[in-house]
Amino acid sequence: MTTTAPAPVTRYYELVDAGDVEGLVGLFTEDATYERPGYEPMRGHAGLTAFYSGERIIESGAHTLTHAVVDGDEVAVQGRFEGRARDGRALELRFADFFRLDGERISYRTTYFYAPLA
């Protein structure tokens, strides 16, 4: 077990923060699934492209990873995000992401947000 996120995971955050939809979608396998609160599961490159190109409420921002745990092909990260929503609202939140890797590509991802819901 290690505490440094592997290259596909760190590269994902670099590309999403840069707004490089084509680049970040290319990090995922063709049949990847991404699950995120408030959305239907996104499947494959077409689903991911639709989400990152228009459905995602975030306009811009930056992720900072604070913790990572890696066990084989499973990766868990915690971090902070600061940015702006498409409607102009400032966003500042904590998150946890869980990834499954297939070699150097992401086959599964799920996201959780720290929010006072319960």
PyMOL commands that set and color helices and strands:
alter all, ss='L'
color gray80, all
select helices_A, chain A and resi 7-18+21-25+44-55
alter helices_A, ss='H'
color red, helices_A
select strands_A, chain A and resi 28-35+42-43+58-71+74-85+90-102+105-113
alter strands_A, ss='S'
color yellow, strands_A
deselect
rebuild
show_as cartoon
